[in-house]
Amino acid sequence: MKNLIKISDIAFIGSGISTSFSLLNFLNLLEKNTTIKKKIDITIIEKYSEFNTGIPYGKRSGFSTLLITSLRNFLPEPELSLFIDWLNINKNWLLEEMKAEGGTLTEKWIIDHAEAIENGEWEELFIPRRFFGCYINEKIKNKVAHLKHKADVNFLQGTAIDLVQKNDVYNISLKSGEYVLSKKVVLSVGSLPTRKLYKDQNIVKREGLMLVNTPYNPSVNKNLKKINAFLRKRPKDEITNVLIVGANASALEMLYKLNDNAENKSRPINYVFLSTLGRAPDAYIDYERKETFKPINLLSLENEKELTAKTIADAAFKDIDLSDAIQLGAASTVEKISAAFGNLLSKLSEEELANFACNYGNQIGQKQRCAGVHYSDTIKWLKSLNRFEHIAGRFIDLIKIKNKPEYQLQFLNTHTQEEEIHHKNFHLVINCIGGKTLNSKKLSPLIKNVLEKEYGVPNASNIGFKVNKNLETLKDLHVMGPLLAGNVINNAPVWHVEHCGRIIWISKLLSEILHNNLSSKAEYVDPKNEDISFLDKETSELEVITDKKNWDACVKQSNNYDFYHTYGYHNIAKYSNEQPILLKYTTKDFIIALPLLIRTINGCDEYKDATSAYGYVGPIVTGNIPSDFDNSEFVEKITGYFKSNNIISVFGRLNPYIDFQKDILKGFGKTILQGKVVNIDLNQNPDVLRANYRSRLKTHLNKARKHCVIKTGDSKACVDKFIELYYENMDRVNAKKSYYFSKEYFHKLAENDSFKTTIVSAIHNETNEVIASSMFISVGSIVHYHLSGSKTKYLDLMPTKLLIDEMRLKAANEGFTFFNLGGGLGGRDDDSLFDFKSSFSKDFKDFYLWKLVIDQEACDQLTKEKGIVQETDFFPSYRSLDEIKY
């Protein structure tokens, strides 16, 4: 059964740079528009957990892979200047990240360019692509936040698998079984999937062989770790032969990154490139000969009145051959040759422009590839050691030698057009061959369905769809990014839409089209009021919520929710590999809402798992749930969601203050008593509560009150002081790294409007120092003691005890019912932390954990793959060797 999770005005499928610039430009236009009164709802659907950057500029490429062009050629103005200003402000932490991730070549890059960076001279540098990703991600977030009164932009992680268009509304089906409705759709999924070699797997391992089919899945760094582990197992005295198929940016990056590792530079490794042309992109500019070079064949066509695409392309090929003959590389000739044929394109008819875009643009581009000297120097160094070879040919197969764990390359020689077997035996193969075409058999379900429904028709390039002047393949179905290849846009042939300058140009056109279409309608039709009777009208019993508006609306209906259940807290508490969701199960009598964080699993692309946010979460209820509640249908629906999303286990922490959680989860995995938490019943007389304090606690409180005064506040200065003391506290107790929450985490807690955060501080009377500070969070009828910190030299005063007692009095005066001090470390009730808290009260509440295995076989396999052989109480067991966050 499908579940509607969003209704939008515009939905972008894909969240790379093409979407990011289209969104930014659209929001800029919307900001200036005073005629559109309704709030525009925009949904960004992305199958990976990272938004706004795509593969090239995100975490999957990492902080030490470099641009293929200089920054000047990468970005046009005014974006170039804006980016440089941002780089000058953020360069210190960016370089730290780069250095931490990279190796010897990265360190050399930083040293070589230190002076230019210090002087803000970035234009000629080939910087890490990730720098630009961080910039654009920040820019998107700031713009979305700034325009939240005019546009509701929702980022939804999910894999779109189908489109259905009816009654001017698109139904976007997701792999999870949910769907999104939208009046307009922008197909911005990036390049077509990678063509795989030898076997249809991301990584192929055989005895004596490792093949990496998709270097960026899940990320370059993760694949490099696997590659380096493979190389370490190779006999030290034996030569390792590495085959890299392709000679594009990806191929250069992989060669560079392998040699960025000092271990690999010292190993006996030979590298072979296999590419159709048999040459790598050029980096060395001969400035003297560049000035005298003339593309004579192209220039000879300037006075011709009628030209064809083929005529221009043939002349370009001749000029490229001419430059090859005099050994003048592409880096020295690309500007003049490109300018020469670019001037001639204006003489072509629209039909011939399309012919050029589909059949010749990419061919010329492949012969004119350029790169930075950092990449070319790596090849030059390897050549000097006789450890690099580049052959011209096309990959056919890997042939296993009989009775030996050795593999040879079978390829088609470009020059002879004959099949050959390379003389080397290869041990490591890396596929950088490029993407599939639209007539490939194995495409993504979404593209396959678009083709089968004829919602999109390939143009002659076979890597892009035919679009009209509004960049549509169908009414209100727009295309953006690499799938625009092979089109004529604003009288310009487009054959490659991966260059940032071209993306920025086309994104401005698309944003104007989207904006003008909305503005031209006096009464813009809201899809929320549209007749969607063609969809499955059966009542949805399970809804997956990921946006703040619907999440908060659902949670606030409940009379027993806690701040741990709010969207605001989940958005703050999540880690980078986690996506907050709210599972809403509805019956005619009641609603059960279960918040979770969906996590990726290190080293595993196929599966995910789920956990609750840090604290006390679990399900909440709206309405009257019967005492004899049968949870079988609830379990069936939730399990169905987990299975359809490859979620193999769930770990949760239940809330000691919410009744019926264990009954809701009865028989659904295991609920295990972990320990107790300490509660102070604020309904009791304050004097009675204090009378029940331990006598030693009363002594400590009296002493602290003599030396301290109390201050309550939530200003930025209060938060900053709290952070300072909290970090000092963590240093003192040698806390795990995961307890060092970021500064942003604390400030967001203080600023959140879904709950109230109060900071209470103790100030020493004589020194006027803030010697301790505690953070309390409240919502509904309950106050939580969240975190605290204190100065080491004042520990004898026990100031934190005083802060808790002050908050007890304040909370009681404000009408709260419960004051939760929490339990011991890890939820236990047998350590010094619990003993400290229990000195305030003996009102204990049971604290339970929820452990659920959905796919036992997958869990066991992951445990085995991670080398965990001993039984462990840690859940899930395959995470027992990972850094424990909680």
Number of C-alpha atoms within 10 A of each C-alpha: 12 19 21 21 17 23 21 24 22 22 26 26 26 29 26 23 29 28 27 25 24 27 25 20 20 21 22 15 16 22 15 8 13 8 12 17 10 13 14 19 19 22 23 23 24 23 17 17 16 21 24 27 25 23 24 21 26 23 19 21 24 25 27 28 27 27 21 26 20 17 21 15 16 17 19 15 10 8 12 18 15 11 19 18 14 14 18 15 12 14 17 11 10 17 18 12 16 21 19 13 14 19 18 15 21 25 16 14 16 15 11 11 15 13 11 13 17 11 9 15 14 22 18 13 19 23 23 22 21 26 24 22 24 18 17 20 18 13 15 18 13 11 15 19 12 13 16 12 12 18 18 20 21 18 19 24 21 21 22 25 19 20 22 15 17 13 11 15 21 26 22 24 22 21 16 20 17 20 24 21 26 26 22 21 27 23 21 24 26 22 17 19 17 18 18 18 23 14 11 10 13 19 17 15 12 11 10 15 17 20 25 24 24 23 24 21 17 19 17 20 22 17 20 18 11 15 18 16 11 16 19 13 8 15 9 11 8 10 15 20 19 22 23 25 25 27 24 20 20 23 23 26 21 20 19 22 23 17 20 20 17 12 14 15 13 9 17 13 17 19 21 19 24 27 23 19 17 18 18 23 22 20 21 17 15 13 10 9 12 17 11 7 16 17 22 15 20 26 17 11 17 14 8 9 8 10 17 17 23 14 12 21 19 15 20 23 18 15 21 22 14 17 18 12 10 8 9 20 23 23 20 23 22 20 12 17 25 16 12 22 21 15 12 19 20 14 17 19 15 16 12 18 24 26 23 27 24 25 19 21 20 18 14 18 14 14 19 20 21 23 23 21 16 19 24 19 14 18 21 15 12 18 14 9 10 11 16 19 16 19 18 19 25 21 20 15 16 18 15 15 11 8 6 9 13 18 21 17 21 18 21 19 20 16 11 10 11 10 15 14 16 12 9 16 23 26 23 21 24 24 24 29 24 19 13 18 19 22 12 12 9 13 17 14 14 21 20 19 17 17 16 11 12 12 18 22 18 21 21 17 23 19 22 27 25 22 24 15 14 18 23 22 21 18 14 21 22 23 28 25 28 23 27 27 29 32 30 24 18 10 15 15 23 23 26 22 22 17 14 16 17 17 22 22 13 23 24 18 20 25 21 18 17 20 19 14 12 18 16 11 11 9 11 14 13 16 19 14 7 12 12 17 9 9 12 12 10 9 11 15 17 25 20 23 23 21 20 15 11 16 22 17 12 20 26 17 14 17 14 16 25 26 23 22 28 23 25 20 20 23 18 17 21 19 14 10 14 23 20 25 22 25 20 23 20 18 14 7 10 14 22 21 25 20 28 26 24 22 21 20 17 15 15 10 11 11 20 19 23 23 19 25 26 15 19 21 25 28 24 26 26 19 14 9 16 9 8 7 10 13 14 13 11 19 16 12 16 17 16 16 19 21 15 11 19 17 22 21 23 23 21 24 22 23 24 21 20 18 13 15 19 20 15 21 19 15 13 21 15 16 21 14 14 17 19 21 24 25 24 20 18 21 12 11 11 14 8 9 16 16 12 13 15 13 12 9 17 18 10 16 19 12 16 21 16 11 15 23 15 17 15 16 14 17 13 13 10 20 22 15 17 26 25 16 22 24 19 16 18 17 13 12 8 9 12 13 12 11 13 15 13 11 13 10 16 18 19 16 21 23 15 13 10 17 18 17 24 21 23 24 29 25 18 21 13 8 10 11 12 21 25 31 30 27 26 22 21 22 17 17 17 20 28 21 17 15 15 23 23 26 18 13 8 12 12 10 20 17 29 22 20 26 25 22 14 16 22 22 12 12 19 19 11 9 13 19 17 21 23 25 23 26 27 21 13 10 21 17 22 13 13 11 14 21 14 14 21 23 17 23 17 14 12 18 17 15 23 23 19 22 18 20 19 19 15 12 11 18 20 14 11 20 19 13 12 16 10 16 10 7 7 11 7 11 15 20 20 22 17 15 12 10 10 12 11 12
